[in-house]
Amino acid sequence: DMEESGADDGERPLTTRDIAVQASVKLAAGVAICAFFSDPLVETLSNVSKVTGIAPFFVGFVLTPLASNASEVVSSLSFASRKRKKNMSLTFAQVYGAVTMNNTLVLGLFLLVVYWKKLEWVYSSEVAIIVVGSVAVGLLGYSGTTFKAKVALPTLAIYPASLLAVYLLDTYLGWQ
């Protein structure tokens, strides 16, 4: 059942077609904004990597999620600050959903680009750790609908543990 918009002030209710057009325009605008800012972001991350001497993967793996998930962080902090059981569960669910969606979407797009452009495969450790981390978070999220605060720290630890695991696999086991 559609909710009427502006019915009290004489405007006609939104139809499914109106909603689809509005959504398409907003989606196209979002894609245009991403396309416009993606090259400067990649260039900035490359420059940070060069200046600091840190591998580009690690710079991107740390800074890109901060930039792309800022709105979710603010929203999650807002929910969590209310300190109610329902709000904390909603915060955890939002974080789990964002992590799982981001990792699967980005990993899928990455693998598609590697395949399509026939790039040399030197990403075994990164892909393996992303899959393991995503499965771990996904299983935890799948395990229930209400989460105790004690699972927050181990869940958050998956991120730095993933970075450490990639470093160890690359440095000491020679994965590429």
C-alpha positions in Angstrom: 0.0 0.0 0.0 1.5 3.3 -1.1 1.8 6.2 1.4 0.4 9.4 0.1 2.7 12.4 -0.2 1.2 15.8 0.1 -2.4 14.7 0.1 -3.4 17.4 2.5 -2.1 20.3 0.4 -3.8 19.3 -2.9 -0.9 17.4 -4.5 -1.5 14.1 -6.1 -0.2 11.0 -4.4 3.1 9.5 -5.7 2.6 6.6 -8.1 5.0 3.7 -8.5 6.3 5.3 -11.7 7.0 8.6 -9.9 8.9 6.8 -7.2 10.9 4.8 -9.8 11.8 8.0 -11.7 12.9 9.7 -8.5 14.9 6.7 -7.4 16.5 6.5 -10.9 17.4 10.2 -10.9 19.0 9.9 -7.4 20.8 6.7 -8.4 22.2 8.4 -11.5 23.3 11.4 -9.5 25.0 9.2 -7.0 26.9 7.3 -9.7 27.9 10.6 -11.3 29.2 11.9 -7.9 31.1 8.7 -7.3 32.6 8.8 -10.8 33.6 12.4 -10.4 35.4 11.9 -7.0 36.8 8.4 -7.6 39.9 9.5 -9.5 40.9 12.1 -7.0 40.4 9.7 -4.1 42.5 7.0 -5.8 45.2 9.6 -6.5 45.2 10.8 -2.9 45.4 7.3 -1.6 48.3 6.6 -3.9 50.1 9.7 -2.8 49.5 8.9 0.9 51.0 5.5 0.2 54.1 6.9 -1.5 54.7 9.5 1.2 54.3 7.2 4.1 55.9 4.1 2.5 52.9 2.0 3.4 51.7 -0.5 0.8 48.7 0.9 -1.2 46.5 -2.0 -0.1 46.8 -1.1 3.6 46.2 2.6 2.9 43.1 1.8 0.9 42.0 -0.9 3.3 42.1 1.6 6.3 41.2 5.0 4.7 38.6 4.0 2.1 36.1 2.4 4.5 36.3 5.5 6.7 35.4 7.7 3.8 32.7 5.5 2.3 31.0 4.5 5.5 31.1 7.8 7.4 27.3 8.2 7.3 26.8 4.7 8.7 29.3 5.4 11.5 27.4 8.6 12.5 24.1 6.8 12.3 25.4 3.8 14.4 26.9 6.1 17.0 23.6 8.0 17.2 21.7 4.7 17.8 24.3 3.4 20.2 24.3 6.6 22.3 20.7 5.9 23.4 22.0 2.8 25.2 18.8 0.7 24.8 18.8 -3.0 24.0 16.8 -2.5 20.8 19.1 0.4 19.6 22.3 -1.6 20.3 20.9 -4.5 18.3 20.0 -2.2 15.5 23.5 -0.7 15.6 25.1 -4.2 15.4 22.7 -5.2 12.6 23.6 -2.1 10.7 27.3 -2.7 11.0 27.0 -6.4 10.1 24.9 -5.5 7.1 27.3 -2.8 5.9 30.4 -5.0 6.3 28.8 -7.9 4.6 27.4 -5.8 1.7 30.5 -3.7 1.2 32.8 -6.7 1.3 30.8 -8.9 -1.1 30.0 -6.0 -3.5 33.5 -4.7 -3.6 35.0 -8.2 -3.8 32.6 -9.1 -6.6 33.4 -5.9 -8.6 37.1 -6.4 -8.0 37.1 -10.0 -9.2 35.1 -8.9 -12.3 37.6 -6.2 -13.1 40.5 -8.6 -12.7 38.8 -11.1 -15.0 37.6 -8.6 -17.5 40.9 -6.7 -17.8 42.9 -9.9 -17.6 45.0 -8.5 -14.8 47.8 -10.4 -13.2 46.6 -12.2 -10.1 48.6 -11.0 -7.0 45.8 -10.7 -4.5 45.5 -14.2 -2.9 46.1 -13.1 0.7 43.8 -10.1 0.4 40.9 -12.0 -1.1 41.3 -14.9 1.3 41.3 -12.7 4.3 38.3 -10.7 3.0 36.3 -13.9 2.5 37.3 -15.3 5.9 36.4 -12.0 7.7 33.1 -11.6 5.8 32.1 -15.2 6.6 33.0 -14.7 10.3 31.0 -11.5 10.6 28.1 -13.1 8.5 28.0 -16.1 10.7 27.9 -14.0 13.8 25.1 -11.8 12.4 23.2 -14.9 11.3 23.5 -16.4 14.8 20.8 -14.2 16.3 18.7 -11.1 16.3 19.9 -9.6 19.6 23.5 -9.2 20.3 25.2 -8.8 23.7 27.8 -6.0 24.1 30.5 -8.6 24.8 30.5 -9.6 21.1 31.3 -6.0 19.9 35.0 -6.1 20.8 35.8 -9.5 19.1 33.8 -8.4 16.1 35.6 -5.1 15.8 38.9 -7.0 16.3 38.3 -8.8 13.0 39.3 -5.7 11.1 42.8 -5.1 12.5 43.3 -8.9 12.7 42.6 -9.0 8.9 45.2 -6.3 8.2 47.7 -8.2 10.4 46.9 -11.5 8.6 47.4 -10.0 5.2 50.7 -8.5 6.3 51.9 -11.8 7.8 50.8 -13.8 4.7 52.6 -11.5 2.4 55.7 -10.9 4.4 56.4 -14.3 5.9 54.6 -16.8 3.7 55.2 -15.0 0.4 51.5 -15.0 -0.7 50.9 -12.8 -3.7 
